[in-house]
Amino acid sequence: MESDRLEAFSDGVFAVAITLLALDLAVPGPEAHHSLAFKLQQHWPAYAAFIVSFLTIGIIWVNHHTLFKNFARIDRPLLFLNLMLLFFVVCIPFATSTFAAYLAGGRFDASVAGAIYEGVFVGMSVSFANLFWWSIRHEHLKIALTPAVARTAMIRFGIGNVAYIAAVGVAFISPQASLAISAIVAIYYMFEQTPTPRTAPASDDNLA
């Protein structure tokens, strides 16, 4: 099976998820006696969560595109692993709006909302790591990876799993800090973490 149809479907899901994120953004109305600047400042959790979630979905899309362009073939299990990833992607807008609604209020509800938010990111990250692992384990990639290179690639690609799991716990200490962890993970994945013909060594002799 070629990847074009799968990528087209996935692109549509990514586009819908990002659109749903934007729908939760709103400018406070002119009622009451506060200035617009004050109202916008009061809504900072919504904007902060939107930025982190938008970056995360966008970076997932970039890495998803890069990974699938390196697939030599696609099998049925890979399709279901991709569906699992997309399931968590479309959950991100819900988790984002929930987090934004409760973050400013503080207290235990903010921590629960943060844990839900980071939990969705855990599911997304684990799903993407499973997708990557399956492609390596069953030799779907166009690049022939040595065992050492495959292990290194899996570690680099799976670091986000550890960070997101830690962020779930951090949410019960500081929801704001858990959001910052998600932002740092997004920045990490902005850099290439998947082997490509340009970056993957041909043999263990090339490893330093």
C-alpha positions as CSV (number, residue, x, y, z in Angstrom):
1,M,0.0,0.0,0.0
2,E,1.3,3.4,-0.9
3,S,1.4,6.2,1.7
4,D,-0.3,9.0,-0.3
5,R,-3.9,8.1,0.7
6,L,-2.9,7.6,4.3
7,E,-1.0,10.9,4.4
8,A,-4.0,12.7,2.8
9,F,-6.4,11.4,5.4
10,S,-3.9,12.2,8.2
11,D,-3.4,15.7,6.9
12,G,-7.1,16.3,7.0
13,V,-7.3,15.2,10.7
14,F,-4.4,17.5,11.6
15,A,-6.1,20.4,9.8
16,V,-9.4,19.7,11.7
17,A,-7.6,19.5,15.0
18,I,-5.8,22.9,14.5
19,T,-9.1,24.5,13.3
20,L,-10.9,23.2,16.5
21,L,-8.1,24.8,18.6
22,A,-8.7,28.2,17.0
23,L,-12.5,28.0,17.7
24,D,-11.8,28.2,21.4
25,L,-10.1,31.5,21.1
26,A,-12.3,34.5,21.8
27,V,-11.9,38.2,22.4
28,P,-13.7,39.3,25.6
29,G,-16.8,41.4,25.1
30,P,-17.0,45.1,25.7
31,E,-19.3,44.7,28.7
32,A,-18.1,45.6,32.3
33,H,-15.7,48.3,33.2
34,H,-12.4,46.7,32.5
35,S,-10.1,47.6,29.6
36,L,-9.5,45.3,26.7
37,A,-5.9,44.9,27.7
38,F,-7.0,43.8,31.2
39,K,-9.5,41.3,29.7
40,L,-6.9,39.8,27.3
41,Q,-4.5,39.5,30.2
42,Q,-7.1,37.6,32.2
43,H,-7.4,35.1,29.3
44,W,-3.7,34.4,29.1
45,P,-4.2,30.6,29.9
46,A,-6.3,30.2,26.8
47,Y,-3.6,31.8,24.6
48,A,-0.7,30.0,26.2
49,A,-2.4,26.6,25.9
50,F,-3.4,27.4,22.3
51,I,0.2,28.3,21.4
52,V,1.7,25.1,22.9
53,S,-1.0,22.9,21.4
54,F,-0.8,24.6,18.0
55,L,3.0,24.1,17.9
56,T,2.6,20.5,19.1
57,I,0.1,19.6,16.4
58,G,2.1,21.4,13.7
59,I,5.3,19.6,14.7
60,I,3.6,16.2,14.8
61,W,2.4,16.9,11.3
62,V,5.9,17.8,10.1
63,N,7.5,14.7,11.7
64,H,4.6,12.5,10.5
65,H,5.2,13.8,6.9
66,T,9.0,13.2,7.3
67,L,8.5,9.7,8.7
68,F,6.0,8.5,6.1
69,K,8.1,9.9,3.2
70,N,10.8,7.4,4.4
71,F,8.5,4.4,4.3
72,A,9.1,1.9,1.6
73,R,5.9,0.1,2.3
74,I,2.8,0.2,4.6
75,D,1.0,-2.7,6.2
76,R,-2.3,-3.1,7.9
77,P,-1.0,-2.8,11.5
78,L,0.7,0.4,10.6
79,L,-2.7,1.8,9.5
80,F,-4.2,1.1,12.9
81,L,-1.2,2.5,14.7
82,N,-1.6,5.7,12.7
83,L,-5.3,5.8,13.6
84,M,-4.4,5.6,17.3
85,L,-2.0,8.6,16.8
86,L,-4.8,10.5,15.1
87,F,-7.2,9.7,17.9
88,F,-5.1,11.5,20.4
89,V,-4.4,14.4,18.0
90,V,-8.1,15.1,17.8
91,C,-8.3,14.9,21.6
92,I,-5.8,17.8,21.9
93,P,-8.4,20.6,21.3
94,F,-10.7,19.2,24.0
95,A,-7.8,18.9,26.5
96,T,-6.6,22.4,25.5
97,S,-9.9,24.1,26.1
98,T,-10.3,22.2,29.4
99,F,-6.9,23.2,30.6
100,A,-7.4,26.9,29.5
101,A,-10.7,27.0,31.3
102,Y,-9.3,25.9,34.7
103,L,-5.7,27.0,34.6
104,A,-6.3,30.6,35.8
105,G,-8.5,29.5,38.7
106,G,-5.8,27.4,40.3
107,R,-6.6,24.9,43.0
108,F,-7.1,21.2,42.5
109,D,-9.2,21.5,39.3
110,A,-6.4,23.2,37.5
111,S,-4.1,20.3,38.4
112,V,-6.7,17.8,37.2
113,A,-7.1,19.8,33.9
114,G,-3.3,19.9,33.5
115,A,-3.1,16.1,34.1
116,I,-5.8,15.5,31.4
117,Y,-3.9,17.8,29.0
118,E,-0.6,16.1,29.6
119,G,-2.2,12.7,29.6
120,V,-3.5,13.3,26.0
121,F,0.1,14.3,25.1
122,V,1.3,11.0,26.7
123,G,-1.1,9.0,24.5
124,M,-0.1,10.9,21.4
125,S,3.6,10.5,22.1
126,V,3.4,6.8,22.9
127,S,1.3,6.2,19.8
128,F,3.8,8.0,17.6
129,A,6.7,6.1,19.3
130,N,4.9,2.8,18.6
131,L,4.4,3.9,15.0
132,F,8.1,4.6,14.7
133,W,9.0,1.4,16.5
134,W,6.9,-0.7,14.2
135,S,8.4,0.8,11.1
136,I,11.9,0.0,12.4
137,R,11.0,-3.5,13.8
138,H,9.4,-4.6,10.5
139,E,11.8,-2.8,8.2
140,H,9.3,-0.5,6.6
141,L,11.9,2.3,6.2
142,K,13.7,3.0,3.0
143,I,16.9,3.3,5.1
144,A,18.7,0.2,6.3
145,L,19.4,0.8,10.0
146,T,21.9,-1.1,12.0
147,P,20.8,-2.3,15.4
148,A,22.9,0.5,17.1
149,V,21.4,3.2,14.9
150,A,17.9,1.9,15.4
151,R,18.4,2.0,19.2
152,T,19.7,5.5,19.1
153,A,16.8,6.6,16.9
154,M,14.2,5.1,19.2
155,I,15.8,6.7,22.3
156,R,15.9,10.2,20.6
157,F,12.4,9.8,19.3
158,G,11.0,8.5,22.6
159,I,12.4,11.1,24.9
160,G,9.1,13.0,24.7
161,N,7.3,10.0,26.3
162,V,9.3,10.5,29.5
163,A,8.9,14.2,29.6
164,Y,5.1,14.1,29.1
165,I,4.7,11.4,31.8
166,A,6.7,13.5,34.2
167,A,4.5,16.5,33.2
168,V,1.4,14.6,34.4
169,G,2.9,14.4,37.9
170,V,4.2,18.0,37.8
171,A,0.7,19.2,37.0
172,F,-0.4,18.3,40.5
173,I,2.4,20.6,41.8
174,S,2.3,23.4,39.3
175,P,0.0,23.2,36.2
176,Q,1.9,26.1,34.7
177,A,5.2,24.2,35.0
178,S,3.6,21.2,33.2
179,L,2.6,23.5,30.4
180,A,6.2,24.8,30.2
181,I,7.4,21.2,29.9
182,S,5.1,20.6,26.9
183,A,6.5,23.7,25.3
184,I,10.1,22.5,25.8
185,V,9.2,19.1,24.3
186,A,7.6,20.9,21.3
187,I,10.9,22.8,20.8
188,Y,12.9,19.6,21.1
189,Y,10.9,17.9,18.3
190,M,11.3,20.9,16.0
191,F,14.7,19.4,15.3
192,E,15.0,16.2,13.2
193,Q,14.6,13.1,15.4
194,T,14.0,10.6,12.7
195,P,16.7,8.9,10.5
196,T,16.8,10.1,6.9
197,P,19.1,9.2,4.0
198,R,21.0,12.4,4.8
199,T,21.4,11.8,8.5
200,A,21.4,8.0,9.0
201,P,24.9,6.4,9.1
202,A,25.4,3.5,6.7
203,S,27.1,1.3,9.3
204,D,28.3,1.3,12.9
205,D,31.7,2.5,11.7
206,N,30.2,5.9,11.1
207,L,29.0,6.2,14.7
208,A,31.0,8.5,17.0
